[in-house]
Amino acid sequence: MLRLIGLCLLLASSISFARLPDFTELVEEASPAVVNISTTQKMKSRFSGNMDMPQGVPEIFRHFFGVPGQPGPRGGVPNPSQERTSLGSGFIVSKDGYILTNNHVISEADQIFVRLNDRRELEAKLIGSDPSSDLALLKVEADNLPKLEMGDSEKLKVGEWVVAIGSPFGFDYSVTAGIVSAKGRSLPNENYVPFIQTDVAINPGNSGGPLFNLDGEVVGINSQIYTRSGGFMGLSFAIPMNVAMEVVEQLKESGMVTRGWLGVVIQEVDKELAESFGLKKAAGALVSQIVQGGPANLAGVQPGDIITEFNGRDVVLSSDLPHLVGRVRPGTQAEVKVIRHGKAKTLKVEIGTLPQDGLAQAPSPKPKSSIDSNRLGIVVDDLTPAQKKQWDTEGVLVKSVGQGAGANSGLVTGDIITMIYGEMIRNTTEFNNVVKQLPTNRSVPMRIVRRGAAMFIPLRVKN
C-alpha cells in the first residue's frame, strides 16, 4: 500500500514538473538579437551616476536608476573626466541595424554605444525618442544582424509565462522569468502607456530589454519597477509591443511622435458620482471641462457627459481614455459613446494633435466646513465681471461653507458652482431656484470650478 502511494506521488510530481515551461530554446534563439547599451555624457557635477532618476517620477516608481554620489552599481563615484557611463539593454528590430530601447537609457547622452552578442561594439545614432512613452530608436551601421520577432501584446493573458533578457548590474544576457500579473496599468505621470505588469525579476541594466512570450516573440519592453528599496520587489512594468511599434514607425518617418487629442479634462467616476448620474455601476470617464475649439467641443461633447466607449473599446477607468485617444493618428475620425442625462449617445469626433497637457485629470475634492447658511449650508454670491474673465466661466462663488450638504459633498470656500443636476447656474437667483427643487436623499451631480480646474462632485440633500 505504501509503495502504491509513493508511486502515485511520484507520478503526480512528474506530471506537475512536465507542465513547467522550458526556456532554453527561446533563450538560445533570442539572445543574439539582445544588446547592451552604454552612453557617455559630459557632466557639470563631479560625480557620475549609473542612472539618475528622471524628474517628476515619484520615488516609489524608480526607472531603474541609482542614487547619484553613492558608490557601487546603483550610484556614482568621483570621475575626474567628468563623463558618465550608463548601462541598459535594447534589442534589434531589423536586420539593417534599428535598435529599440528606453528613452531614459540614452537621455541627454553625447555618445551611445551598442555591444552585440558577438562582442562587437558599435557607435549608435539616435533616430528619435519619445519621452511620453519612454522609447528611443537607435541605428547602427551593420548588415544582416539577427532580429527579434514582434508579438501581439493585445493577446497576452494575465497568468501567462513571460521571459526577460537583459544586463542587470552589467551581467550581460541574464535571463529571468515570471508571469503577467496584470494588463493596462496606469502609472503616475505616464498617461499614454497601458503598462504590462509582471513579477519577472527586473533590476538596473534590464531597462530597455525585451519581454518575451513562450513563442519567443517580443511582447513588451521592460521599463519600470515599483520599489521601496531601489531594487526589485516583485512588481515590474513593461511597455506593450503594440504601443512601441506604433511609436517606432513614427520615429522612423519623422524622428518624433504625434498623438491624438480629444480636448477634455476628465475625472474618475466613483460610486457616489455614478449614483448621482443615475448609472448602475461606477465606470467611464466623466468630462468635467471642455477645451473651447477642441475636437470634443466641435463634436458636441458636453461637461457632464460620461465617456463609456472610444472607437468600440470600453472605457472602464478614466485612465483608459488617454491610452486609447493617444494611439489614434490626428485627423482620424473616431466614435465616442457617452451617457448624457441617463441616455447613451454616439458622437463622431475628428481627433486633433495632442499639445502639452492636452488631456488632464481633475483633482479629487477634499471636504472642509465653516459656518451655516441655506439648504446646502453654504453662502454664495454672484461672480464679478473680473472673476468671470479670470476663470472664463459663469456661476456663483462659494463665500463660506458650514455644516450640511455642501460640506459633505466636498465644497470649499472659493469654489465656483456652474451646474447642479444638469441645470446651468449663472447667478444666485438661478442657484436658489435649482436648490429649492433638488430631490431629497438622492445624489445629484454638481459641477464646480476650483482654482481653474473643473470637476463634478456628488451632492446629496437630506432635507
Salt bridges, closest charged atoms under 4 A:
ASP52 OD2 - ARG84 NH1 2.41
GLU59 OE2 - ARG62 NH2 2.29
GLU83 OE2 - LYS42 NZ 3.31
ASP118 OD2 - ARG120 NE 2.88
ASP130 OD2 - ARG259 NH2 2.44
ASP134 OD2 - HIS63 NE2 3.66
ASP134 OD2 - HIS104 ND1 2.75
GLU149 OE2 - LYS147 NZ 3.48
GLU154 OE1 - ARG313 NH2 3.79
GLU154 OE2 - ARG327 NH1 3.36
ASP172 OD2 - ARG115 NH2 2.70
ASP172 OD2 - ARG119 NH1 3.55
GLU190 OE2 - HIS63 NE2 3.85
GLU246 OE2 - ARG327 NH2 2.89
GLU275 OE2 - ARG460 NH2 2.75
ASP305 OD2 - ARG340 NH2 2.75
GLU309 OE2 - LYS337 NZ 3.94
GLU335 OE2 - LYS348 NZ 2.83
ASP415 OD2 - ARG450 NH2 2.72
GLU430 OE2 - ARG426 NH2 3.27
